[in-house]
Amino acid sequence: MWHSLGVPPSELRITRSLLCGQAFRWVKLSDNIWAGVILQNLVSLLQTDTDVLFHFYSDTISLTEARLILYDYFQLGSSLELLYKTWLLDSNFAKKVTAQNLIGLRVLRQDPSENVFSFICSSNNNIPRISSMIRSLCAEYGTRIDSLRNDKGEHIVFYTFPEIKALAGDDVEQRLRQLGFGYRAKFIVGSAKLILERGGSKWLHSLRDISYQAAHTELLSLPGVGPKVSDCICLMSLDKIGAIPVDTHVWQIAQRDYGMVGSSAKTITKSLYLHIGEAFREVFGEYAGWAHTVLFCADLRNSLHS
């Protein structure tokens, strides 16, 4: 049975929010229906012209609890309409949003553990391949939840995200290399072991309660986590709404649309990385990371269709 989330499209468009390189486990079942796993719960979402409908495949989650999980995941306590009104004062932002009708694109608040290992897999990678790697990781080390059928009649199996301790085993690196993870296999195992030494999931969640700079620095100590991956984790799971992950897309936006850096720069140095982040925060304020995500998605869509 479908239930109303009570959120208009101006506040949430699920397709735009789920497919812009934030999360990698959502599966399209039909034109407007997506299924995924949030906090180890299998859920389907249906976008309508006026609302988002949801269904949890669990007898242990009450309707109230389900709504709270979704409100937290999509950060619905922050008014996207009000934020857009402020951001639209910037002509470049207004042009991108108008051209692609990019309303309702929200930053997700994901489980830190899943977010960390997902973005360790993201280095020098693309969204389809990251998604494939995360599916393999969950199938190998997660627990089967259920299967759902898509509109092609295919049964899609959904798994929990692996426990951190399951990724720290002695044979995990070799198995991940067999599955095509390459050098990332060593980073996954190394990070899992270090996170466990520091207190596991509890330690990761504690990073939500410290400053952005402190959390960013802590994450940099994990194998396979550089400045960009650290900022992705800070923004998408640790409540650091001003974090700006800088990659080639964001660098191009900074150069092309905002004149933030000179075109003579050949690589993104540490000082240049910091400068781009500060410049975006100066333009967009407290929620700069959210505004950056919309601009990133617009640039990504342009690249895919060019």
KAMONOR-V280209 format. One record per helix or strand of 2 or more residues. SS is the DSSP state (H for helix, E for strand). FROM is the first residue (numbers start at 1). LEN is the number of residues. If there is no record, write none. Layout:
ss=(SS/SS)
from=(FROM/FROM)
len=(LEN/LEN)
This chain:
ss=(E/H/E/E/E/E/H/H/H/H/H/E/E/H/H/H/H/H/H/H/H)
from=(3/14/27/33/41/52/63/80/91/112/127/144/155/164/172/184/201/212/227/248/270)
len=(2/5/4/6/7/5/11/8/10/9/15/6/5/4/7/15/9/9/11/11/36)
